[in-house]
């Protein structure tokens, strides 16, 4: 079953028109891998995560600033690139994946405020830097 490709941060940007919410990364592999990376299906088992990660670091040197400890972290980076998340959001999620549920709970009031203002809520984990960007745009500082 093919998974519909979605880009939550770009979709959110299209509604709110705030620059910096998403990034068009250079992707050097066939996007049919998107389904494999997100579905964990048979193709996923054939994907060499280390090879794909290394290629993306070469193609997108900005990603070298993200601390990765294992193959799962590399997968988070690849999924973030494919999903068009900005650097700060990829970095925050990858380096703090163990605390994401608590982080989202702590920021739930902000998410609700965004929904009240724009009629849409971010459908991905937005980093503290992206929250600051949104606060500046909303004049909430």
Phi, psi and omega per residue, in radians:
X1 nan 2.249 -3.133
X2 -1.423 2.310 3.092
X3 -1.536 2.337 3.116
X4 -1.176 2.222 3.125
X5 -1.291 2.194 3.127
X6 -2.257 2.645 3.125
X7 -2.276 1.410 -3.003
X8 -0.936 -0.730 -3.103
X9 -1.217 -0.624 3.098
X10 -1.239 -0.686 3.096
X11 -1.089 -0.716 3.104
X12 -1.129 -0.788 3.088
X13 -0.982 -0.764 -3.124
X14 -1.039 -0.426 3.129
X15 -1.591 -0.642 -3.024
X16 -1.814 -0.316 3.082
X17 0.995 0.781 3.061
X18 -1.890 2.044 -3.110
X19 -1.105 2.546 3.068
X20 1.666 0.017 -3.103
X21 -1.395 -0.368 3.128
X22 -2.489 2.953 3.120
X23 -2.486 2.377 3.029
X24 -1.543 1.727 3.137
X25 -1.436 2.734 3.003
X26 -1.347 2.144 -3.141
X27 -2.064 2.061 -3.023
X28 -1.731 0.027 3.132
X29 -2.009 2.846 -3.119
X30 -1.096 2.215 -3.092
X31 -1.177 -0.076 3.035
X32 -1.136 -0.339 3.051
X33 -1.143 -0.378 3.114
X34 -0.884 -0.846 3.137
X35 -1.057 -0.718 -3.113
X36 -1.176 -0.740 -3.126
X37 -1.126 -0.606 -3.075
X38 -1.637 -0.321 -3.061
X39 -1.767 -0.380 -3.104
X40 1.191 0.361 -3.100
X41 -1.307 -2.911 -3.086
X42 -1.024 -0.722 3.138
X43 -1.061 -0.615 -3.108
X44 -0.997 -0.712 -3.110
X45 -1.130 -0.385 -3.132
X46 -1.568 -0.221 -3.093
X47 -1.364 2.331 3.063
X48 -1.603 1.669 -3.073
X49 -1.019 -0.734 -3.124
X50 -1.078 -0.711 3.138
X51 -1.164 -0.809 3.119
X52 -1.085 -0.740 3.141
X53 -1.080 -0.827 -3.136
X54 -1.031 -0.726 3.121
X55 -1.101 -0.710 -3.127
X56 -1.233 -0.573 3.050
X57 -1.141 -0.695 3.101
X58 -1.128 -0.778 -3.085
X59 -1.341 -0.440 -3.077
X60 -2.335 1.347 -2.996
X61 -1.036 -0.391 3.100
X62 -0.987 -0.517 -3.096
X63 -1.191 -0.260 -3.130
X64 -1.121 -0.294 3.121
X65 -1.365 -0.042 -3.132
X66 -1.653 2.211 3.132
X67 -1.379 2.104 3.080
X68 -2.063 2.330 -3.097
X69 -1.864 -0.341 -3.074
X70 -2.781 -3.092 -3.104
X71 -1.110 -0.595 3.119
X72 -1.106 -0.730 3.088
X73 -1.082 -0.692 3.095
X74 -1.097 -0.678 3.099
X75 -1.123 -0.707 3.088
X76 -1.040 -0.762 3.134
X77 -1.102 -0.835 3.138
X78 -1.059 -0.771 3.135
X79 -1.106 -0.657 3.103
X80 -1.147 -0.712 3.102
X81 -1.104 -0.857 -3.135
X82 -1.060 -0.635 -3.099
X83 -1.412 -0.057 3.120
X84 1.211 0.491 3.082
X85 -1.268 2.636 3.105
X86 -1.280 2.889 -3.082
X87 -0.965 -0.842 -3.071
X88 -1.067 -0.670 3.137
X89 -1.216 -0.700 3.089
X90 -1.116 -0.827 -3.121
X91 -1.065 -0.836 -3.097
X92 -1.087 -0.835 -3.112
X93 -1.080 -0.812 -3.089
X94 -1.090 -0.780 -3.062
X95 -1.433 -0.192 -3.077
X96 -2.300 0.402 -3.042
X97 -0.996 -0.475 -3.134
X98 -1.245 -0.270 -3.104
X99 -2.049 0.204 -2.995
X100 -1.095 -0.710 -3.116
X101 -1.094 -0.838 3.115
X102 -1.076 -0.749 3.118
X103 -1.012 -0.794 3.135
X104 -1.128 -0.685 3.100
X105 -1.096 -0.765 -3.128
X106 -1.118 -0.458 -3.115
X107 -1.825 0.189 -3.059
X108 -1.069 -0.631 3.106
X109 -1.101 -0.660 3.111
X110 -1.168 -0.728 3.101
X111 -1.043 -0.726 3.121
X112 -1.145 -0.662 3.083
X113 -1.090 -0.765 3.096
X114 -1.029 -0.751 -3.137
X115 -1.122 -0.684 3.115
X116 -1.128 -0.683 -3.093
X117 -1.332 -0.804 -3.008
X118 -1.839 -0.199 -3.111
X119 1.306 0.240 3.136
X120 -2.585 2.592 -3.127
X121 -2.016 2.493 3.079
X122 -1.039 2.333 -3.116
X123 -1.838 0.581 3.066
X124 -2.643 2.957 3.131
X125 -1.398 1.966 3.115
X126 -1.594 2.358 -3.074
X127 -1.292 2.877 3.048
X128 -0.972 -0.640 3.123
X129 -1.167 -0.660 3.101
X130 -1.230 -0.632 3.051
X131 -1.053 -0.770 3.109
X132 -1.067 -0.733 3.090
X133 -1.006 -0.813 3.136
X134 -1.133 -0.708 3.128
X135 -1.098 -0.712 3.106
X136 -1.094 -0.810 3.140
X137 -1.101 -0.580 -3.128
X138 -1.557 0.008 -3.121
X139 0.998 0.802 -3.135
X140 -1.818 0.142 -3.091
X141 -1.185 nan nan
